[in-house]
Amino acid sequence: MAEIQIVPIDNPGDLAQALAIREVVFIEEQAVPETLERDEEDAQAFHVLAFDGKHAVGTGRLVALDDAPAGESGRWGKIGRMAVLASHRKAGVGHLILTRLEDEARARELGGIILNAQVHAHAFYIKHGYETSSAEFEEAGMPHVQMRKKLAPR
């Protein structure tokens, strides 16, 4: 495996690669309906792609929120649509994507991040400093919990 590079998406071709990865992971593997997987937030989100050499192997996005979550103040963001191809899971790609998205949130002076974690990925986010902030709920037919993390300034 070559060194993984995380790059911002800045053209329609790269966005198409991100959507293709999400299609494989969410729609094909997890049977999420396409109408739920694709949404209007894609148009304004900050997206990244993880590349292993010239091959896109993972993606994620950050969306700035209009309102802070309950009990918080300031501007917050929401990370979502994190997906890594099966061939690259457990290789640190998710960590690199999450770190890059958090770095972008800090650059935008966001005070924190929320995300809806699939329950099976809960421990991954705990390891990265996220705290559970909701009871378990169903989203796209799978159990999730909301998690949040306050961000220290750069």
Secondary structure by P-SEA (a helix, b strand, c coil): cccbbbbccccaaaaaaaaaaaaacccccccccccccccccccccbbbbbbcccccccccbbbbbcccccccccbbbbbccccccccccccaaaaaaaaaaaaaaaaaccccccccccccaaaaaaaacccccccccccccbbbbbbbbbbccc
